[in-house]
Amino acid sequence: MIITLDMMQSAALGVMVLLLGNLVENKFRVLRKYCIPTPVVGGLIFALVAWILKEKNILEFNIDTTLQTLAMTAFFTSVGFSASFKSLKKGGLKVLVFFFCAVILVVLQNILGISLADLLGLHPLIGLATGSIPMTGGHATAGSFGILIENAGIPGANTIAFAAATFGLLAGSMIGGPTANRLITKYGLVDKKEESKLSTDDQFMEAALIENKEEPLVDRNFSIAAFELLIAMGIGSVLSAIIQDAGITLPSYIGAMLLGAIMRNISDLTKSYEVPMNEINILGSIALALFLAMALMGLKLWELAGLAIPLLIMVLAQVLLMFLYANLVTFRVLGKDYDAAVIAAGHCGFGLGATPNGIANMTSVVEKFGPSPTAFLVMPLVGALFIDFLNAGIITFFMNMF
C-alpha cells in the first residue's frame, strides 16, 4: 500500500517527526552530549521504519516536498542576513585568519573526497557528497546539494551526504576536546596564559562580546523579519534562475542567500531600515528544523547498502584530515596559544558538521582550563556567519567541473 501525502499533510508529519526526535533526545543523554539535532534523530527513526515497511511490502510513503524546499530556502536566506561585513571587521585580525583557515579546509575536504572516490572506482560527485557538503556544511548543506547531485544523475547521493553529515557530527564532537587537551597540556598553555596580562586584542574581543549581546525579542519584529525573508526569497529566486540559465549548476537558495546578505549590509551601511536579526534567526531555526525533518523522512537508506565500506573509508579519511588540520594548521596559524587551542577544538566541531558542536567542544575545554573570550567570538563568527557563502561557492565550482 502507498500512502500519498499532500503539502500540508507532509508538513504535519514533519512536525510529528520533530516531536518524536525531541522525545527520544530527552530520554537518551548521549544524543544531547554529542549535539545531535532533534530533526536528525526523529528523521532517521522515521526513515528506518519506512525502510522496514517497504522491505516487508507493507507500506510506502509518497511525501510532497514543496514546503521542504520553501523551508530550506528560508533557512539559507536567514544565513545570508547574518553575513554582516561590519561584524567581520569588528572581529579583528583573528577572525580573518581563521576564516581563511576554514576556507582552505573546505577546498581540501573536496579534493580528498573526489580523490578517494576516484581511487575506489566511484563517480567524483559521490566523493563530493562526502567532502565539504556534509562536513563543513552539515545536514542543511547536505540536504540541498545532495538532491542537486542526485538530479545530476547520481542515485543515492542525498542519502550518502546525510549519512556522512551524521557521522561527522559524532566524530567532530569526539575529537575536539581531546585535540585541545593535548595541545594545552603539551605546550603548557594554561600556565603561559595566567602569566601574561590580557593583550590589547583580548581586551578588544571582550568588548566586542559585550557589544554583541542579544537584544530582547520584540513582537512586531517577527512580522518585519518574515517580510524581509520573503522579499529576499522572492527576488533571490529570480537571481538564481538567471544564474542557472547561464548554465551554472547551483542550489536554488543561492540567490535568496545573496539577497539576504545585500539587504543586511545595506541596512548596516545606510541605517535606512531595520534588520531584526534575533527574530530572523528564530524564524530561520524553525525553517531549518522543518526542512531537516522532511528531508530525512525521505531518505532511501537501502541505497547505502552497496556503498557501506567505501563510504566508511571516505568519512574516516575526512575525520583524519580534520584532526591533522586542527593540530598542524589551525592551532599554529592562530598563534599556538591557549585561545588557538580552544579554537582548534571548535574547528573540529564545525569543520565536521555544525557550529553548535564547535561551541560545545570549546565549552568543555574552558570548563576544565579556564575562559577564552577570544575563541567564543572568533569561531561562531566564521562558523555561523561567513563560511556557508564560500562553502556553497566552492562546492558549486567543483560540481560544475564534473
BAPAVEX-289829 format. One record per residue (C-alpha): x, y, z negated. Coordinates in steps of 0.5 Angstrom, whole numbers, plus 500, padded with zeros to 3 digits. Example, Ala and Ser with C-alpha at 12.3 -4.5 7.8 and 13.67 -1.06 7.14 Angstrom:
<rs>
525491484527498486
</rs>
This chain:
<rs>
500500500502507502500513498501520501501526497500533500504539498500540491500533489507532491509539486505536481508529481515533481513537474511530471518527473521533470517532463519524464526527464525531458522526454528521456533526455530527448531520446538519448543524445548521450545525456545531452552530451554530458549535460545531465540536468533534466530533473536529475534524469527524471528524478533518478528514474522515479527513485529507481522505480520507487525502490523496486516497488518498495522492495517488492512490497507493492507501493511506497510514496510519502511525499510532502517536502514543503515546496521543495524547501521553498524552491531550494531557498528561492534558487539560492536567493537568486544565486545571491542576487548574482553576486555583484562586486561590480561584476567581480571588479569588471572581470579584472585580475584573472577573475580574482586569480581564478576565484582563489584557485577555485576556493583552494580546490574547495578546501582540498576537496573537503580535506580529501573527503574527510581523510578518506572517510577516516581511512575507510572507517566512516564518519567524517561527515560522509566524507564531507558528503563526497567533497565540495558539497557534490563536486564544486557545489553540484546537485543543488548544494548536495540536496541542501547540505545532504539533508543537513548532514542526515539531520546531524545523525548520518543516515544516507548522506543525502543519497550519497551526496546526490550519487557523488554529484551525478558521478562528478557531472559525468567525470567532469564532462569526460576529463575537461576536453582531454585536459585542455587538448593535452595542454594545448598540444604539449605547449603549442599554445595555439601557435603562440596565440596566433603569433601575438596580438591581443593584449590589453587584458584580452581587449578589456575582456572582449569589451566586458563580454559585449557590455554583459550581453543579456537584455530582452525580457520585460513582462513587468520585471517578472513581478519585480523579480518575484517580489524581490526574491520573496523579500530576501527570502523572508528577511533572510529566514530571520537572519538564518534563525538568528545564526542557528540560535547562536549554535552554528549549523548551516542550511536554511537558505544562507540568510536569504542568499546573503540578503539577495547579495546585499540587495543586489550590491546596494542597487549597483551602488545607489541606483535607487531601485532596479534588480532585473537579473534576467528575470531573477535568473529565470525564476531561479532556474524554475525553482532549481528544476522543481527542487532537484526533481522533488529532492531526487524523487525522495532518494533512498537508493537502498542506502547506497548498497553498503557503501558502494565500494567506499563511495566509488573510492572517494569519488574516484579520488575526487576526480583524480584531485580535479585532474591534477589540480587543473593541470598543475595549479589552474593552468599554471597560475593563470599563465600557462597560455591558451586561455589558461588551458581553456579555463582548466577544461572549464574548471574540470566541469564546474569543479566536479559538478556544474558551471554548464558542464564547464562551459560545455567543456570550453565550447568543445575546446574552442570549436577545435582550437579557436576562440577564447573570450577571456575564458568565457568571461572568467569561468562563468563569473566565478563558477556561477556567481561567487564560488557558491558563497565561499563553498557554503561557508567552507562546508559550514566550517567543516560541518561544525568541526564534526
</rs>
